[in-house]
Amino acid sequence: MLGLFGTLNLASQSLQTQMTAIEVAGQNIANVNTTGYSRQTANITASPDIETSVGPEGTGAVVSSISQTVSQLLNSQIQSQASTSGYWSGQQSALQSAQDAIDEYLSGTASSSTTSTTSSSDTSSSGLSTQLSDLFSSFSSLATSNSESNQQAAVSAAQNLASTFNSVDSQLSSVRSSLNATITSGVSSANELLTNIATLNQNIYQAEADGGNANDLKDEREQDLENLSSLTSISTSTSTDGAINVTIGGQTLVSGDSVSDTLQTYDAGSGQLLVETATGGVPLTLTGGSIQGNIEARDGTLATVQSAVNSLASSVITQVNGILDSGYSSTGSTGTSFFTGTDASTIAVNSALVNNPSLIQISSSATSTGDTSLALQVSQLADTAQSALNNDTFSDYNAATVTNLGTALSDANSEVTDQSTVTQMLDTQRSSVSGVNVDEEMTNLMTFQRAYEASAQVVTTVNTLLGDTLGMKTS
């Protein structure tokens, strides 16, 4: 039988057991609002029995372990969802930056507070379509009267148009550079998380090998995995020692407690930054995360818009020069092209015309006084379908470019909203499984408190009995 001293030891052990359970409940309550915290449970089991003359006798209870309430399936789903949400957030951010940067120049709908890297004289409040209309209207006036004021108006309208093309190209290039910087920053963040995960793998193994509790470290590792998933799609596997191995794009980057490789960006040409392994130099095909979202926005919608703007500028240059290059100015001169350059970045009005607008070659004959037939042909370009622009007019083609960007952004906005709903649903499900319920923990606290008080009463009772026993011996 246990005897008095055995019973005292049983009660003492019970006090420690109930205190540990109280501490765990307190830990849960303290972390009720901690992101990623999983509820912990003190698993109380009976101590091994001892054999007595009357049969097995219990020796109390101990906390055999402190476990987490975790659903690995939900964690896996949340990691996958983080990758999808990150992808669309990256797309949304990139396309919003593009629209904010160029909407004023393309459509003239931005407010006057829109920030620009160009001077105020280069900024148009009307957009390319209106400026194209102004250019062709100025040539219509020039066809009616080849006056000095009309010549100057045509040159000024062309300068405004060329300046806006330059601004659009500059803004798009700036957005592209910004996206490259964001991609590089995302890769650096991903590498930091890979290092953290490997370190946590090691710390968790050491803690549990020494018989300790690594639950908080596991929560931290799960948060790092979800943060990494939001940057790029990952796949994971669990080793026999509990370590999480991480694979990105088919390449294992974290194996146990070591980072076998990291990520880096490389230039695939023309500033097109992509992602590869740092040591092996293996190009990676990413399928999710904000890094890939930025890459696809840059090489997809943004590149399409920039190409369209360049095509529009190139067609304006080709069509206007194609008409005027064969003509004569009012002074009989030739050889002065109206536009210089080849695309949106280089288009400009010939400096000779800026200095002397009378050199505009709008006459089809050097000897025909008052001939402005070529100016009329230029003005008619406003309503002419251009084969190089999908058989659209200049203004219609520009409007389609604006619409395509707006549609892509609208789609991204809708996806972000939808993915946010899915994320909230999964978080709610995980919270119902792993989250802390304060009412439940308060009930547990009272239960453990009463058990602690009862165990203390056992100690007091045994102490009294021991005193009585000693008194009997000395009397």
Summary of the structure (lengths in Angstrom):
residues: 475
radius of gyration: 37.7
end to end distance: 26.0
largest distance: 147.8
contacts: 1544
relative contact order: 0.14
helix: 63%
strand: 12%
